[in-house]
Amino acid sequence: VPANRFGQAYETANAVAFLCSPAASYINGINLPVDGGRTASL
């Protein structure tokens, strides 16, 4: 695991909460990996 640990549920929840918030109102049709950098290291 690139971040040297497994993710916690609250970390995924924070990403979901952000995408559901008004702060993300301009984001449309994106895949947002919440994987501690694993995707970038492949």
Secondary structure, 3 states (H helix, E strand, C coil): CCCCCCCCHHHHHHHHHHHHCHHHCCCCCCCCCCCCCCHHHC
